[in-house]
Structures are given as structure tokens and as C-alpha cells.
Amino acid sequence: MRNAKIDFKNPVKSVIASLREVPECSVILCCSVRDENFNKMLVTEIDLKFSKSLYFVDHNNICDHIKMDFASYPTIGMDRLTALIGAQYLSHKGCIVIDCGTAITIDAVGPDAIYMGGIILPGVDSMKKVFFSDTHVEEAIVAKEVTVFAGDTATAIHSGCFIAASSAIDMACAQMRALSDQVDKVYITGGNASLFNEACSTSFIEEPMLLMQGLRKIATGIA
């Protein structure tokens, strides 16, 4: 389902269509960062179409795998913690997880499964949108090349944003390792993972299914 086509005007319909392609399963588990209305619609549709209960990743089932004080992190996304669970399941050690999507999240978990904290920075596309909104440069101009010797404005903006993001990733990983000897491997996942894997100086393990690994681990405690 990771590569399923999403209709952003009707995401619930896209989820239902994707589930129809999945073989019979015992548990349907969702890691949602959407609002409560969306989640309620999804619960209703899955109950109608599949006669199954939908479980959400929440504080209760996260705490079976990650030790943390949720009072200190009241708004942390369940997707970030789920990816950490997937990484620790694969490594069995303390590790760093970088998820490169609309935002770039960098989080760390110790070998004792204690959440150490993390940071969020805007993704490359988000940086460019902010820039375009404050300037007269046409957002429709698309640049893919990354170079410090850009010859046009679009390439200069794209290169600047990409270099800023990749440098921030390298710096964050270096500081996390310098401040703690409990983190070993660094996993990278998300839609732009391959681009940063090539550009950054940090040695990454690229794992596109990291979130799914975390969901699988959480689901074992629900089934």
C-alpha cells in the first residue's frame, strides 16, 4: 500500500480502494496524523466495507515499545514514534531515524527503548513554497539540479534549499552522536530519502518501509 495512488480530494476513498487490494488480514492498524473528523470517517467506512474494527496508533500501544513521558511531548506525531519502533526492531540498538517528506523529522531512541527527543525542519518543497510566497519568483519554474554554481534563479533557490536541508541533517546527526554514545545506526526513510542519502556525508541505512515495520511490530500486540 505504500505506493498506492492517493486522491487528496477524497483520501478516505483512496484508503478503502487500497485495502481492497490487500489479502485477508486480522488487524487493520492506522498511523494517522489527520484530524479527528477524518479518523471518524475512516472508522465508519472500514466498518461498513470490511466489517472490521480499525485500530489507531496511540499513546497506549506506543508505550508497549517506546518508553517516554507523553506529558513532556504532548503533540508528538505518532508517525515519528512508529518509525522509531520500526528502526529499533531492525537494529536492536539505539538509533537515529530521519524521515524526509513534507517535513524532515530527526529523532533518536536509546538501546533501552527510551525516546531521547528530536527535531523537525521544513522539507525542501516547504522551504521553496515559503520563499516563493515572499518573492516575485514564479513557483511554476521547476529545478532539479543541485549546484553551488547555479546559473538561474530557480536552480539557485532549489539548490540553496536542498543544501540547507542536507547540511541540517548532517549537523543534527553529528550533534546527537556527540551528545550521546547510545545511538548507533542512522536510518533514513520517506519520499526524498534517496536524494539525501546521496547528498549527505552521514552514513545512512535507507529503509523505505520503516513505518510499516513499526506498524507490524505494534500490530503484534493487538492481534
ChimeraX commands (.cxc) that place a marker at each C-alpha (Angstrom):
marker #1 position 0.00,0.00,0.00 radius 0.5
marker #1 position 2.98,2.32,0.31 radius 0.5
marker #1 position 2.90,3.06,-3.43 radius 0.5
marker #1 position -0.86,3.43,-3.62 radius 0.5
marker #1 position -2.16,6.42,-5.56 radius 0.5
marker #1 position -3.82,8.93,-3.25 radius 0.5
marker #1 position -6.74,11.11,-4.26 radius 0.5
marker #1 position -6.09,14.09,-1.98 radius 0.5
marker #1 position -9.63,15.36,-2.58 radius 0.5
marker #1 position -11.01,12.11,-1.19 radius 0.5
marker #1 position -8.30,10.34,0.83 radius 0.5
marker #1 position -10.78,8.06,2.60 radius 0.5
marker #1 position -11.82,6.62,-0.76 radius 0.5
marker #1 position -8.15,6.03,-1.61 radius 0.5
marker #1 position -7.57,4.13,1.63 radius 0.5
marker #1 position -10.62,1.92,1.04 radius 0.5
marker #1 position -9.51,1.19,-2.54 radius 0.5
marker #1 position -6.04,0.22,-1.32 radius 0.5
marker #1 position -7.41,-2.05,1.39 radius 0.5
marker #1 position -9.43,-3.96,-1.22 radius 0.5
marker #1 position -6.13,-5.00,-2.81 radius 0.5
marker #1 position -4.78,-6.43,0.44 radius 0.5
marker #1 position -5.24,-10.13,1.25 radius 0.5
marker #1 position -7.36,-11.05,4.25 radius 0.5
marker #1 position -5.86,-9.60,7.41 radius 0.5
marker #1 position -6.53,-9.99,11.11 radius 0.5
marker #1 position -5.80,-6.40,12.14 radius 0.5
marker #1 position -6.23,-3.04,10.41 radius 0.5
marker #1 position -3.91,-0.57,12.09 radius 0.5
marker #1 position -3.63,3.08,11.11 radius 0.5
marker #1 position -0.97,5.66,11.95 radius 0.5
marker #1 position -2.86,8.88,11.32 radius 0.5
marker #1 position -1.73,12.49,11.51 radius 0.5
marker #1 position -5.08,13.74,10.24 radius 0.5
marker #1 position -7.80,15.41,12.31 radius 0.5
marker #1 position -10.49,13.66,14.34 radius 0.5
marker #1 position -13.19,14.12,11.66 radius 0.5
marker #1 position -11.09,12.29,9.08 radius 0.5
marker #1 position -10.36,9.47,11.52 radius 0.5
marker #1 position -14.06,9.06,12.34 radius 0.5
marker #1 position -14.97,8.89,8.63 radius 0.5
marker #1 position -12.29,6.26,8.10 radius 0.5
marker #1 position -13.58,4.16,11.01 radius 0.5
marker #1 position -17.13,4.32,9.64 radius 0.5
marker #1 position -16.14,3.38,6.08 radius 0.5
marker #1 position -13.93,0.47,7.12 radius 0.5
marker #1 position -16.66,-0.88,9.39 radius 0.5
marker #1 position -19.20,-0.67,6.53 radius 0.5
marker #1 position -16.96,-2.08,3.79 radius 0.5
marker #1 position -15.00,-4.71,5.70 radius 0.5
marker #1 position -16.92,-5.31,8.94 radius 0.5
marker #1 position -13.66,-4.91,10.83 radius 0.5
marker #1 position -12.50,-2.65,13.61 radius 0.5
marker #1 position -9.88,-0.04,12.82 radius 0.5
marker #1 position -7.16,0.49,15.40 radius 0.5
marker #1 position -5.11,3.66,15.63 radius 0.5
marker #1 position -1.56,4.01,16.83 radius 0.5
marker #1 position -1.88,5.91,20.11 radius 0.5
marker #1 position -0.10,6.54,23.39 radius 0.5
marker #1 position -1.23,3.21,24.82 radius 0.5
marker #1 position 0.16,0.90,22.15 radius 0.5
marker #1 position 3.24,3.10,21.60 radius 0.5
marker #1 position 4.17,2.72,25.27 radius 0.5
marker #1 position 4.43,-1.04,24.80 radius 0.5
marker #1 position 7.51,-0.40,22.65 radius 0.5
marker #1 position 8.88,3.09,23.41 radius 0.5
marker #1 position 9.45,4.44,26.91 radius 0.5
marker #1 position 8.62,8.11,27.18 radius 0.5
marker #1 position 6.79,10.70,29.21 radius 0.5
marker #1 position 3.98,11.83,26.94 radius 0.5
marker #1 position 3.35,14.80,29.22 radius 0.5
marker #1 position 6.70,16.15,28.05 radius 0.5
marker #1 position 5.84,15.55,24.37 radius 0.5
marker #1 position 2.06,16.19,24.20 radius 0.5
marker #1 position 1.92,16.90,20.45 radius 0.5
marker #1 position 4.48,14.48,19.05 radius 0.5
marker #1 position 3.31,12.71,15.89 radius 0.5
marker #1 position 2.57,9.02,16.14 radius 0.5
marker #1 position 4.27,8.55,12.77 radius 0.5
marker #1 position 7.60,9.65,14.21 radius 0.5
marker #1 position 7.37,7.20,17.09 radius 0.5
marker #1 position 6.15,4.37,14.85 radius 0.5
marker #1 position 9.19,4.80,12.60 radius 0.5
marker #1 position 11.44,4.67,15.68 radius 0.5
marker #1 position 9.81,1.41,16.74 radius 0.5
marker #1 position 10.49,0.02,13.27 radius 0.5
marker #1 position 14.13,1.09,13.41 radius 0.5
marker #1 position 14.75,-0.38,16.83 radius 0.5
marker #1 position 13.02,-3.59,15.78 radius 0.5
marker #1 position 15.53,-3.87,12.92 radius 0.5
marker #1 position 18.65,-2.75,14.80 radius 0.5
marker #1 position 18.00,-3.88,18.40 radius 0.5
marker #1 position 20.15,-0.89,19.38 radius 0.5
marker #1 position 19.84,2.81,19.97 radius 0.5
marker #1 position 19.42,4.63,16.67 radius 0.5
marker #1 position 18.50,7.81,14.83 radius 0.5
marker #1 position 15.62,7.97,12.36 radius 0.5
marker #1 position 15.35,10.60,9.64 radius 0.5
marker #1 position 12.04,10.83,7.79 radius 0.5
marker #1 position 12.21,13.02,4.68 radius 0.5
marker #1 position 8.80,14.17,3.49 radius 0.5
marker #1 position 6.88,17.45,3.60 radius 0.5
marker #1 position 8.78,18.00,6.83 radius 0.5
marker #1 position 12.07,16.40,7.82 radius 0.5
marker #1 position 11.98,14.79,11.25 radius 0.5
marker #1 position 15.09,13.57,13.05 radius 0.5
marker #1 position 14.52,11.52,16.21 radius 0.5
marker #1 position 16.60,9.30,18.45 radius 0.5
marker #1 position 15.84,6.31,20.67 radius 0.5
marker #1 position 18.24,4.67,23.09 radius 0.5
marker #1 position 19.07,0.95,23.30 radius 0.5
marker #1 position 16.75,0.71,26.30 radius 0.5
marker #1 position 13.89,1.98,24.08 radius 0.5
marker #1 position 13.79,5.37,25.82 radius 0.5
marker #1 position 12.79,8.20,23.48 radius 0.5
marker #1 position 15.58,10.77,23.54 radius 0.5
marker #1 position 13.90,13.55,21.55 radius 0.5
marker #1 position 14.34,15.03,18.11 radius 0.5
marker #1 position 13.85,17.97,15.78 radius 0.5
marker #1 position 11.64,18.97,12.87 radius 0.5
marker #1 position 12.72,21.13,9.97 radius 0.5
marker #1 position 10.90,22.07,6.77 radius 0.5
marker #1 position 11.36,19.83,3.76 radius 0.5
marker #1 position 12.86,21.19,0.55 radius 0.5
marker #1 position 9.47,21.80,-1.09 radius 0.5
marker #1 position 8.17,23.54,2.03 radius 0.5
marker #1 position 11.20,25.83,2.10 radius 0.5
marker #1 position 10.68,26.74,-1.54 radius 0.5
marker #1 position 6.98,27.48,-1.03 radius 0.5
marker #1 position 7.78,29.93,1.76 radius 0.5
marker #1 position 10.40,31.58,-0.46 radius 0.5
marker #1 position 8.01,31.84,-3.40 radius 0.5
marker #1 position 5.28,33.33,-1.22 radius 0.5
marker #1 position 7.59,36.16,-0.16 radius 0.5
marker #1 position 9.11,36.95,-3.57 radius 0.5
marker #1 position 8.07,37.55,-7.17 radius 0.5
marker #1 position 9.73,34.38,-8.47 radius 0.5
marker #1 position 7.34,32.10,-10.37 radius 0.5
marker #1 position 6.66,28.93,-8.37 radius 0.5
marker #1 position 5.83,27.12,-11.61 radius 0.5
marker #1 position 9.52,27.16,-12.53 radius 0.5
marker #1 position 10.84,23.72,-11.59 radius 0.5
marker #1 position 14.51,22.99,-10.97 radius 0.5
marker #1 position 16.00,19.59,-10.16 radius 0.5
marker #1 position 19.73,20.22,-10.39 radius 0.5
marker #1 position 21.68,20.96,-7.20 radius 0.5
marker #1 position 24.78,23.10,-7.68 radius 0.5
marker #1 position 26.53,25.93,-5.86 radius 0.5
marker #1 position 27.19,27.48,-9.28 radius 0.5
marker #1 position 23.54,27.89,-10.27 radius 0.5
marker #1 position 23.03,29.99,-13.38 radius 0.5
marker #1 position 19.34,30.77,-12.96 radius 0.5
marker #1 position 17.08,31.79,-10.09 radius 0.5
marker #1 position 15.00,28.60,-9.94 radius 0.5
marker #1 position 18.08,26.38,-9.72 radius 0.5
marker #1 position 19.65,28.71,-7.17 radius 0.5
marker #1 position 16.58,28.51,-4.93 radius 0.5
marker #1 position 16.28,24.74,-5.26 radius 0.5
marker #1 position 19.99,24.22,-4.62 radius 0.5
marker #1 position 20.01,26.56,-1.63 radius 0.5
marker #1 position 17.05,24.82,-0.01 radius 0.5
marker #1 position 18.43,21.34,-0.66 radius 0.5
marker #1 position 21.90,22.19,0.64 radius 0.5
marker #1 position 20.37,23.82,3.73 radius 0.5
marker #1 position 18.31,20.71,4.46 radius 0.5
marker #1 position 21.13,18.22,3.86 radius 0.5
marker #1 position 23.54,20.28,5.97 radius 0.5
marker #1 position 20.98,20.45,8.79 radius 0.5
marker #1 position 20.58,16.67,8.69 radius 0.5
marker #1 position 24.33,16.12,8.90 radius 0.5
marker #1 position 24.67,18.63,11.73 radius 0.5
marker #1 position 21.79,17.17,13.75 radius 0.5
marker #1 position 23.12,13.61,13.43 radius 0.5
marker #1 position 26.64,14.72,14.41 radius 0.5
marker #1 position 25.35,16.57,17.47 radius 0.5
marker #1 position 23.15,13.66,18.58 radius 0.5
marker #1 position 26.12,11.30,18.37 radius 0.5
marker #1 position 28.40,13.77,20.13 radius 0.5
marker #1 position 25.95,14.24,23.00 radius 0.5
marker #1 position 25.12,10.55,23.44 radius 0.5
marker #1 position 27.00,7.31,22.93 radius 0.5
marker #1 position 23.70,5.42,22.99 radius 0.5
marker #1 position 22.83,5.91,19.32 radius 0.5
marker #1 position 24.49,3.69,16.75 radius 0.5
marker #1 position 22.88,3.29,13.34 radius 0.5
marker #1 position 21.13,6.06,11.39 radius 0.5
marker #1 position 18.07,5.11,9.34 radius 0.5
marker #1 position 16.61,7.31,6.62 radius 0.5
marker #1 position 13.15,6.90,5.14 radius 0.5
marker #1 position 10.47,8.90,3.33 radius 0.5
marker #1 position 9.87,10.10,-0.21 radius 0.5
marker #1 position 13.12,12.08,-0.52 radius 0.5
marker #1 position 15.33,9.61,1.35 radius 0.5
marker #1 position 17.35,8.55,-1.71 radius 0.5
marker #1 position 18.23,12.15,-2.59 radius 0.5
marker #1 position 19.55,12.91,0.88 radius 0.5
marker #1 position 21.28,9.53,1.12 radius 0.5
marker #1 position 23.40,10.58,-1.85 radius 0.5
marker #1 position 23.98,14.18,-0.76 radius 0.5
marker #1 position 24.69,13.92,2.97 radius 0.5
marker #1 position 28.05,12.95,4.45 radius 0.5
marker #1 position 26.40,10.92,7.23 radius 0.5
marker #1 position 26.29,7.17,6.60 radius 0.5
marker #1 position 22.62,6.11,6.43 radius 0.5
marker #1 position 20.72,2.87,6.17 radius 0.5
marker #1 position 17.95,3.59,3.68 radius 0.5
marker #1 position 14.80,1.77,4.74 radius 0.5
marker #1 position 11.70,2.79,2.73 radius 0.5
marker #1 position 9.38,0.51,4.73 radius 0.5
marker #1 position 10.43,1.70,8.18 radius 0.5
marker #1 position 6.98,2.96,9.15 radius 0.5
marker #1 position 5.46,-0.34,8.02 radius 0.5
marker #1 position 7.99,-2.23,10.14 radius 0.5
marker #1 position 6.87,-0.21,13.13 radius 0.5
marker #1 position 3.20,-0.84,12.39 radius 0.5
marker #1 position 3.87,-4.56,12.09 radius 0.5
marker #1 position 5.58,-4.59,15.48 radius 0.5
marker #1 position 2.73,-2.66,17.12 radius 0.5
marker #1 position 0.11,-4.89,15.47 radius 0.5
marker #1 position 1.56,-8.00,17.13 radius 0.5
marker #1 position 0.31,-6.63,20.45 radius 0.5
marker #1 position -3.20,-6.00,19.09 radius 0.5
marker #1 position -3.93,-9.20,17.13 radius 0.5
marker link #1:1,2 radius 0.2
marker link #1:2,3 radius 0.2
marker link #1:3,4 radius 0.2
marker link #1:4,5 radius 0.2
marker link #1:5,6 radius 0.2
marker link #1:6,7 radius 0.2
marker link #1:7,8 radius 0.2
marker link #1:8,9 radius 0.2
marker link #1:9,10 radius 0.2
marker link #1:10,11 radius 0.2
marker link #1:11,12 radius 0.2
marker link #1:12,13 radius 0.2
marker link #1:13,14 radius 0.2
marker link #1:14,15 radius 0.2
marker link #1:15,16 radius 0.2
marker link #1:16,17 radius 0.2
marker link #1:17,18 radius 0.2
marker link #1:18,19 radius 0.2
marker link #1:19,20 radius 0.2
marker link #1:20,21 radius 0.2
marker link #1:21,22 radius 0.2
marker link #1:22,23 radius 0.2
marker link #1:23,24 radius 0.2
marker link #1:24,25 radius 0.2
marker link #1:25,26 radius 0.2
marker link #1:26,27 radius 0.2
marker link #1:27,28 radius 0.2
marker link #1:28,29 radius 0.2
marker link #1:29,30 radius 0.2
marker link #1:30,31 radius 0.2
marker link #1:31,32 radius 0.2
marker link #1:32,33 radius 0.2
marker link #1:33,34 radius 0.2
marker link #1:34,35 radius 0.2
marker link #1:35,36 radius 0.2
marker link #1:36,37 radius 0.2
marker link #1:37,38 radius 0.2
marker link #1:38,39 radius 0.2
marker link #1:39,40 radius 0.2
marker link #1:40,41 radius 0.2
marker link #1:41,42 radius 0.2
marker link #1:42,43 radius 0.2
marker link #1:43,44 radius 0.2
marker link #1:44,45 radius 0.2
marker link #1:45,46 radius 0.2
marker link #1:46,47 radius 0.2
marker link #1:47,48 radius 0.2
marker link #1:48,49 radius 0.2
marker link #1:49,50 radius 0.2
marker link #1:50,51 radius 0.2
marker link #1:51,52 radius 0.2
marker link #1:52,53 radius 0.2
marker link #1:53,54 radius 0.2
marker link #1:54,55 radius 0.2
marker link #1:55,56 radius 0.2
marker link #1:56,57 radius 0.2
marker link #1:57,58 radius 0.2
marker link #1:58,59 radius 0.2
marker link #1:59,60 radius 0.2
marker link #1:60,61 radius 0.2
marker link #1:61,62 radius 0.2
marker link #1:62,63 radius 0.2
marker link #1:63,64 radius 0.2
marker link #1:64,65 radius 0.2
marker link #1:65,66 radius 0.2
marker link #1:66,67 radius 0.2
marker link #1:67,68 radius 0.2
marker link #1:68,69 radius 0.2
marker link #1:69,70 radius 0.2
marker link #1:70,71 radius 0.2
marker link #1:71,72 radius 0.2
marker link #1:72,73 radius 0.2
marker link #1:73,74 radius 0.2
marker link #1:74,75 radius 0.2
marker link #1:75,76 radius 0.2
marker link #1:76,77 radius 0.2
marker link #1:77,78 radius 0.2
marker link #1:78,79 radius 0.2
marker link #1:79,80 radius 0.2
marker link #1:80,81 radius 0.2
marker link #1:81,82 radius 0.2
marker link #1:82,83 radius 0.2
marker link #1:83,84 radius 0.2
marker link #1:84,85 radius 0.2
marker link #1:85,86 radius 0.2
marker link #1:86,87 radius 0.2
marker link #1:87,88 radius 0.2
marker link #1:88,89 radius 0.2
marker link #1:89,90 radius 0.2
marker link #1:90,91 radius 0.2
marker link #1:91,92 radius 0.2
marker link #1:92,93 radius 0.2
marker link #1:93,94 radius 0.2
marker link #1:94,95 radius 0.2
marker link #1:95,96 radius 0.2
marker link #1:96,97 radius 0.2
marker link #1:97,98 radius 0.2
marker link #1:98,99 radius 0.2
marker link #1:99,100 radius 0.2
marker link #1:100,101 radius 0.2
marker link #1:101,102 radius 0.2
marker link #1:102,103 radius 0.2
marker link #1:103,104 radius 0.2
marker link #1:104,105 radius 0.2
marker link #1:105,106 radius 0.2
marker link #1:106,107 radius 0.2
marker link #1:107,108 radius 0.2
marker link #1:108,109 radius 0.2
marker link #1:109,110 radius 0.2
marker link #1:110,111 radius 0.2
marker link #1:111,112 radius 0.2
marker link #1:112,113 radius 0.2
marker link #1:113,114 radius 0.2
marker link #1:114,115 radius 0.2
marker link #1:115,116 radius 0.2
marker link #1:116,117 radius 0.2
marker link #1:117,118 radius 0.2
marker link #1:118,119 radius 0.2
marker link #1:119,120 radius 0.2
marker link #1:120,121 radius 0.2
marker link #1:121,122 radius 0.2
marker link #1:122,123 radius 0.2
marker link #1:123,124 radius 0.2
marker link #1:124,125 radius 0.2
marker link #1:125,126 radius 0.2
marker link #1:126,127 radius 0.2
marker link #1:127,128 radius 0.2
marker link #1:128,129 radius 0.2
marker link #1:129,130 radius 0.2
marker link #1:130,131 radius 0.2
marker link #1:131,132 radius 0.2
marker link #1:132,133 radius 0.2
marker link #1:133,134 radius 0.2
marker link #1:134,135 radius 0.2
marker link #1:135,136 radius 0.2
marker link #1:136,137 radius 0.2
marker link #1:137,138 radius 0.2
marker link #1:138,139 radius 0.2
marker link #1:139,140 radius 0.2
marker link #1:140,141 radius 0.2
marker link #1:141,142 radius 0.2
marker link #1:142,143 radius 0.2
marker link #1:143,144 radius 0.2
marker link #1:144,145 radius 0.2
marker link #1:145,146 radius 0.2
marker link #1:146,147 radius 0.2
marker link #1:147,148 radius 0.2
marker link #1:148,149 radius 0.2
marker link #1:149,150 radius 0.2
marker link #1:150,151 radius 0.2
marker link #1:151,152 radius 0.2
marker link #1:152,153 radius 0.2
marker link #1:153,154 radius 0.2
marker link #1:154,155 radius 0.2
marker link #1:155,156 radius 0.2
marker link #1:156,157 radius 0.2
marker link #1:157,158 radius 0.2
marker link #1:158,159 radius 0.2
marker link #1:159,160 radius 0.2
marker link #1:160,161 radius 0.2
marker link #1:161,162 radius 0.2
marker link #1:162,163 radius 0.2
marker link #1:163,164 radius 0.2
marker link #1:164,165 radius 0.2
marker link #1:165,166 radius 0.2
marker link #1:166,167 radius 0.2
marker link #1:167,168 radius 0.2
marker link #1:168,169 radius 0.2
marker link #1:169,170 radius 0.2
marker link #1:170,171 radius 0.2
marker link #1:171,172 radius 0.2
marker link #1:172,173 radius 0.2
marker link #1:173,174 radius 0.2
marker link #1:174,175 radius 0.2
marker link #1:175,176 radius 0.2
marker link #1:176,177 radius 0.2
marker link #1:177,178 radius 0.2
marker link #1:178,179 radius 0.2
marker link #1:179,180 radius 0.2
marker link #1:180,181 radius 0.2
marker link #1:181,182 radius 0.2
marker link #1:182,183 radius 0.2
marker link #1:183,184 radius 0.2
marker link #1:184,185 radius 0.2
marker link #1:185,186 radius 0.2
marker link #1:186,187 radius 0.2
marker link #1:187,188 radius 0.2
marker link #1:188,189 radius 0.2
marker link #1:189,190 radius 0.2
marker link #1:190,191 radius 0.2
marker link #1:191,192 radius 0.2
marker link #1:192,193 radius 0.2
marker link #1:193,194 radius 0.2
marker link #1:194,195 radius 0.2
marker link #1:195,196 radius 0.2
marker link #1:196,197 radius 0.2
marker link #1:197,198 radius 0.2
marker link #1:198,199 radius 0.2
marker link #1:199,200 radius 0.2
marker link #1:200,201 radius 0.2
marker link #1:201,202 radius 0.2
marker link #1:202,203 radius 0.2
marker link #1:203,204 radius 0.2
marker link #1:204,205 radius 0.2
marker link #1:205,206 radius 0.2
marker link #1:206,207 radius 0.2
marker link #1:207,208 radius 0.2
marker link #1:208,209 radius 0.2
marker link #1:209,210 radius 0.2
marker link #1:210,211 radius 0.2
marker link #1:211,212 radius 0.2
marker link #1:212,213 radius 0.2
marker link #1:213,214 radius 0.2
marker link #1:214,215 radius 0.2
marker link #1:215,216 radius 0.2
marker link #1:216,217 radius 0.2
marker link #1:217,218 radius 0.2
marker link #1:218,219 radius 0.2
marker link #1:219,220 radius 0.2
marker link #1:220,221 radius 0.2
marker link #1:221,222 radius 0.2
marker link #1:222,223 radius 0.2
view
